[in-house]
Amino acid sequence: MTYLQAKLHADTLRPNSISDEQKYSWLHELDGKMAELLHVDIPDMPEAPHDADLLVQPPVDNIYELYLIAMYDVYNQDTNLYAMDYQLYNTALEEAKSYIIRNSKPKDQKMWGVM
């Protein structure tokens, strides 16, 4: 999923007037958190984020649009929607973490008896 795809998905679900620059900043913030989980270097903010790929890919990439929607709620000071949307994001994030851990190879495969 690209920055643009995540933004478009979120905007379809929750139309808003927030700038694309702010949305890309929020996506980059989440990508930094995911980089730590994946033990990869935190990527620099792309110069053309609409074309850049986000770190987490299908089938668990819905975290990006759910995160954006929750951030829209914060921006609009809608605490009721935020509580619900942030819970949806947290559930998706836990599922993404579990998926990533299950499908990642350990760095030291000898430790796991794999040669």
N, C-alpha and C positions, 0 to 999 in steps of 0.2 A: 504494500500500500504506500502511496506517496502522500506527501503533505497535502496536496490538492485534493486527492481522493478522500482523505479523512475529513478535511474541511467541508467538502461538498456533502458527504454523508451526514455530518452533524448539522449542517445548515438546512438540509432537507427535513430532518427530524425536528429541528428547532430553529425556525427562521429568526434572524436577528440583524442588528445593524453594527455589530462589532467589526473593527477593521481586520482585514486579512493579516496584516502585520502582527497584530496582537494574537490572533489565532495561531499563526505559525510560531510565535514565541512560546505559547503554551504547549504546542506539540513538541517543540524542541526541548522544553523543560522535562516533559514526560520521557522523551527519548534519552535524555541524560540519566534519568532514574533507571530506565531499562538497560542502558549500557553498563551501569554498575552491577545489575543483576546478572547480565550476560558475561561479565568480566572482560569487557572490551573497552577500548578507549572511547571516551565521551566525544561524539562527533562535534565538529564545529558547525555553527549555524550555516547552512548552505546559502550561497548568494542568490540562487533562484530556488527557494524552497518548494515551490509548486511542482517542480519536476523531480525533486529528491525523494529517494525511498526512505521510509522510516525503518527502524531496526527490527521491530516485531512484525512478522509476516503471518499470513493465514496459516492455520485457522483461528488464531487468537488475536488478530489485529484490531478487533472491535474495541479494544481498550482505548484507542485514540479518539474515536468519535464519542464514546461515552465520557471520556475525560473532558473533551471540549464542551459537551453539553452541560456537564457539572460546572465548568468554569463560566459558561454563559450565565448560569443561575447566580453564581457569586457576583459577576459583573452587574447583573440586573437586580441584585439584592433580594432575590426570591428564595427565602430560606426554606419554605415548604418544598418547592421543586428541588432545591439543592440537596436536601436530606434524602429524598427519594433517588435522585439521579446519582448522587455520590455513592449510595449503597449499591446501585447497579454497576457503577464503575468498579467499586471495590471487589464485588463478586467476580466480575470479568477479569480483574487484575490477578486475583488469587488463582483463577482457572488458568490464566496465561502463565503465571509463575510455575504452577504445577506441570503444565504442558512442556514448558521450556526445560525444566529440571528433568522430566522423564525422557526427553528426547535429546539431551545434551550428552556428549561423550565426556567422561571425566578427564581432567588434564593429565593425571598420572594413571594410565591404564594398568600399570603393573600392580598398583594398589588394589585393583579390582580383579586380579587374576587374569587379565587379558594381555597377551603378549603380541 
